[in-house]
Amino acid sequence: MMKSPGRIDKKGVKALLESPDFSATLDAWRLLPARKVINPLLSFLCSHQEMLRWHAVTAAGIVTAALAEENPESARVIIRRFLWQLNDESGGIGWGIPEALGESLARSPLLAKEYARLVLSFVKEDENYLEHPPLLAGALWAVARLAQDRAELLKEAEEVLLSFVDHTQGVFRALALWGLGAVGSPTILPRLDELTTDTCPVRLYRQESFQDCTVADVAREARAAILGRHGGV
């Protein structure tokens, strides 16, 4: 698919993203030169093709995290670029940027330690709240994704995520529940129980694949995860 990691172009990046077995390409992304692939990846974050867009999120996270191990300051430059694109002054929309940011931090302990608090601020109304619904959903996905691997850095997240379980859109409820499964305490179990009858269908991207489920499915999953972490209570 590509002759040399150092010679990959945009077409090569797209081919990797469209691989029928995308999970088999994850190690390959770590070997690619971040400076050569990050721009193509960012362009694919705006794709109308669901698979291409989400695979670009995963790949951008892998590439940025790998760069953080080799050259932390260069990785910070990419993170700051993500943040700039979410700034009103950038003039851009920022499609896919919150998700790429969350994936990068989830895969890099160094970057997570430095920027986790900022990612959480994007879903807090009194801080850097992203009002545009698609961006807000992306930021909520980022928080939930980060919580799976860096829960210790999101100790303030429970209250924020809990505020989304009453959202009118099912995807927001499901994303909040996904995050709560990683950071929630037993005190919220009664609230989760109420959501185990929520049959609203949702489509989530998790573990490099799409999952069609209901809010109730994610609520039960979150409940089981909390009980598992706390010894069954």
C-alpha positions in Angstrom: 0.0 0.0 0.0 3.0 2.3 0.6 6.6 1.9 -0.4 8.2 3.6 2.5 6.9 5.3 5.6 8.9 8.4 4.7 7.4 8.7 1.3 3.7 8.4 2.0 1.5 11.0 0.4 -2.2 12.0 0.8 -3.3 9.2 -1.4 -1.4 6.7 0.8 -2.8 8.2 3.9 -6.4 7.8 2.5 -5.7 4.2 1.5 -4.6 3.3 5.0 -7.6 5.0 6.5 -9.9 3.0 4.1 -8.2 -0.3 4.9 -10.8 -3.1 5.2 -9.0 -4.2 8.4 -8.2 -0.8 9.9 -7.2 -2.2 13.3 -4.3 -4.0 11.5 -2.9 -0.6 10.4 -2.6 0.9 13.9 1.1 0.0 14.4 1.9 1.3 11.0 0.7 4.8 11.9 3.3 5.0 14.7 6.0 4.6 12.1 4.9 7.3 9.8 6.5 10.8 9.9 4.0 13.0 11.9 4.9 16.2 10.0 4.1 14.6 6.7 0.8 12.9 7.6 -0.8 15.3 10.1 -2.1 17.7 7.4 -3.8 15.0 5.3 -5.3 13.5 8.4 -6.7 16.9 9.5 -8.3 17.3 6.0 -10.0 13.9 6.4 -11.5 15.0 9.7 -13.9 17.1 7.6 -14.9 14.1 5.4 -18.6 13.4 4.9 -17.7 9.7 4.9 -18.2 8.5 8.4 -15.6 5.8 8.3 -12.9 8.0 6.8 -13.6 10.7 9.3 -13.4 8.6 12.4 -10.4 6.5 11.2 -8.7 9.9 10.7 -9.5 10.7 14.4 -7.8 7.5 15.5 -4.8 7.9 13.2 -4.3 11.5 14.3 -4.3 10.4 17.9 -1.7 7.6 17.2 0.6 9.9 15.2 0.5 12.7 17.7 1.0 10.4 20.7 4.0 8.7 19.0 5.5 12.1 18.2 5.1 13.0 21.9 7.4 10.2 22.8 10.1 11.2 20.3 9.7 15.0 20.4 7.3 16.4 23.0 7.5 20.0 21.9 6.6 19.1 18.3 3.6 17.2 19.6 2.6 20.2 21.7 2.7 22.3 18.5 0.1 19.9 17.0 -2.1 20.1 20.1 -1.9 23.9 20.0 -2.9 23.8 16.4 -6.0 21.7 17.4 -6.8 24.3 20.1 -6.4 27.2 17.6 -8.8 25.6 15.2 -11.4 25.5 18.0 -10.9 29.2 18.6 -13.4 31.6 17.1 -10.6 33.7 15.9 -9.3 30.9 13.6 -12.2 31.4 11.3 -12.6 27.6 11.0 -15.4 25.3 12.1 -13.1 22.7 13.8 -14.9 19.6 12.6 -13.4 16.5 14.2 -10.8 18.5 16.1 -12.2 17.8 19.6 -12.2 14.1 18.8 -8.7 14.1 17.5 -7.6 16.0 20.6 -9.2 13.5 22.9 -7.7 10.6 21.1 -4.2 12.1 21.2 -4.4 12.7 24.9 -5.9 9.3 25.6 -2.9 7.7 23.9 -0.2 10.0 25.5 0.2 10.2 29.3 2.4 13.2 28.8 -0.1 15.2 26.7 -3.0 14.0 28.9 -1.3 15.4 32.0 -0.8 18.8 30.3 -4.1 19.2 28.5 -6.8 17.0 30.1 -8.2 19.8 32.2 -8.6 22.0 29.0 -10.5 19.3 27.2 -12.9 19.0 30.1 -13.5 22.8 29.9 -15.0 22.4 26.5 -18.1 20.8 28.0 -18.4 23.1 31.0 -20.8 25.9 30.5 -18.9 28.3 32.8 -15.6 27.7 31.0 -14.6 27.1 27.3 -18.0 25.6 26.4 -18.4 24.7 22.7 -22.0 25.9 21.9 -22.2 24.4 18.4 -23.9 21.0 18.9 -21.6 19.0 16.6 -18.5 20.4 18.2 -20.0 19.9 21.7 -20.8 16.3 20.9 -17.2 15.9 19.7 -15.9 17.4 22.9 -18.1 15.1 24.9 -16.7 12.1 23.0 -13.2 13.4 23.7 -13.9 13.5 27.4 -15.4 10.1 27.4 -12.6 8.6 25.3 -10.0 10.2 27.6 -11.7 8.9 30.6 -11.2 5.3 29.4 -7.4 5.6 29.7 -6.8 8.6 31.9 -9.6 8.6 34.5 -7.3 9.8 37.2 -6.9 13.1 35.4 -10.7 13.7 35.2 -11.7 13.6 38.8 -14.0 16.6 38.2 -15.7 15.0 35.3 -18.5 13.1 37.1 -20.7 16.1 37.8 -20.1 17.6 34.3 -21.0 14.3 32.5 -24.0 13.7 34.7 -25.4 17.0 33.5 -25.6 15.5 30.0 -27.7 12.4 30.8 -30.9 14.5 30.5 -29.9 16.0 27.2 -32.6 15.9 24.5 -30.3 14.1 22.0 -29.7 10.5 22.7 -26.1 10.6 21.5 -25.2 13.1 24.2 -26.8 10.9 26.8 -24.9 7.9 25.5 -21.5 9.6 25.4 -22.0 11.0 28.9 -22.8 7.4 30.1 -19.7 6.0 28.4 -17.6 8.5 30.3 -19.4 7.9 33.6 -18.6 4.2 33.3 -15.0 5.2 33.7 -15.1 8.0 36.2 -18.5 7.7 37.9 -19.0 6.8 41.6 -21.6 4.4 43.1 -23.7 7.4 44.3 -24.9 7.9 40.7 -26.1 4.3 40.2 -29.8 5.2 40.9 -29.6 7.8 38.1 -28.1 5.3 35.8 -30.8 2.8 36.7 -33.4 5.2 35.3 -31.6 5.3 32.0 -31.6 1.5 31.5 -35.1 1.8 29.9 -34.0 4.5 27.4 -34.4 2.8 24.1 -33.2 5.7 22.0 -30.9 4.2 19.2 -27.4 5.6 19.0 -24.3 5.0 16.9 -21.0 5.3 18.7 -17.4 5.0 17.6 -15.4 3.1 20.2 -12.3 0.9 20.0 -11.8 1.7 16.3 -15.2 0.5 15.3 -18.8 1.5 15.1 -21.4 0.3 17.5 -25.1 0.5 17.0 -26.8 0.3 20.3 -29.3 2.1 22.6 -28.8 4.6 25.4 -30.0 1.8 27.7 -27.2 -0.5 26.6 -24.6 2.1 27.5 -26.3 2.8 30.8 -26.1 -0.9 31.7 -22.5 -1.0 30.6 -21.7 2.1 32.7 -23.4 0.6 35.7 -21.5 -2.7 35.4 -18.2 -0.8 35.0 -18.8 1.3 38.2 -19.8 -1.8 40.2 -16.7 -3.6 38.9 -14.4 -0.8 40.0 -16.0 -0.6 43.4 -16.1 -4.3 44.2 -19.8 -4.7 43.5 -20.6 -2.2 46.2 
